């Protein structure tokens, strides 16, 4: 399956999804909460993504919608990378 995101993004994301088995494909529209992303893991994921992609995710982008799926989260990261 073509995801359209950077392989590093999926690597970082998988580190914070305890319910996603290593051998399962990460679907772009998968519910991150259903894969174990809770509020604490969201904060840890935020920090990991900011470090990995050298971006700062502004407060106004810290919404449930942006952290709902891999696709929505990648859209945020990619838009911030393009601003650099």
C-alpha angles and dihedrals in degrees: 000000000000110000102177094220132110113271088233089061092057092046092053093043094051090054088065099043107082094177095055112094116223092239095052123095115244106232116214090231098043115131105248091204089058089055092056103272105146129169095277092046089049091058091047090048091050091055092045093051093047090052096043095048099029093236135125115225106215121227093250089062093053095097132137089242092058092049095043101094139007089251095054092046093048089052089058094047093045093049090052092048090053091054092058 
